[in-house]
């Protein structure tokens, strides 16, 4: 089969009609996409504000100084995490689709590595500050009589399990992203030399 | 870019290259639902990027860059979350009009085999081949892929040979 036969065969596929798209609908989709990104970012701040108000309020009504310090630390950690995410969010999260494929895929792989680093660092920048506050808080709330000890221990175990679960999920996510980025780069390597 | 110009340019882009975009999606995706998703993703990216088009590259080159970049990412996403096979486009191939029944069947079968062969190519080779089959010059293929013209030329020669051999078997 000649080169011309191949091209003619390919171009004779039934998918020869252009997609029928109303530009107004595309405009609405693009706006919806931007609103989605905005809502996702806003949600991070709302969550941080909620935790800040909750634990801040508890700090004011704390029964002892240790509990007050613990509540304050958790409240401050929530704001710290939101600021950290905001600053990280300003780093490029999408590569320029108008660049050539080699450049685009390299940039995309780099973004995946950055995201993997962020996820792998969750125990440090997310769980670390929150854990510190929670440890101090639980220390301040430690009951003196044996009757309440069971309930207190249950809370400690539950919080620890949730934190370990978060750390594990993020570790797994980071591993997947790194694998994907490495696959991309290995494919690009095979295309060298340019 | 004002709204009416944005819309007009988008329509013109689809008028000139819409059919090629459809074929491109078919070259990357066999599953009908995924192909539709890919097409929508490409169109959305084109729409969003259009106001930034400054004419540094030809509109066709610019469009193919976006389309292939989005498609390349799309197939990598599917490596992470594979879509069950079935409902592929092989079954959907219709005979081209203007042909007799026998010729149409032969052509539909050859097209299905060509699609099969293209789907077996590595992503970079597939991209090069899809651009080649759309009759783009090797220089332009190089501008889209980021490979040198010499590299494109060597690859086109090799892949073409492979495809011809596979189709003749």
Interface residues (C-beta under 8 A of the other chain):
Chain A: X1 X3 X6 X7 X9 X10 X11 X12 X13 X14 X15 X16 X17 X18 X19 X21 X23 X24 X26 X27 X29 X30 X33 X95 X97 X98 X99 X100 X101 X102 X103 X104 X105 X108 X176 X180 X183 X184 X187 X190 X191 X193 X194
Chain B: X3 X6 X7 X10 X11 X14 X15 X17 X18 X19 X21 X22 X23 X25 X26 X39 X43 X44 X45 X47 X48 X49 X52 X53 X62 X65 X66 X68 X69 X70 X72 X73 X76 X79 X80 X92 X93 X94 X96 X107 X110 X111 X114 X115 X122 X123 X124 X127 X132 X133 X134 X135 X143 X144 X145 X146 X147 X148 X151 X160 X163 X164 X167 X168
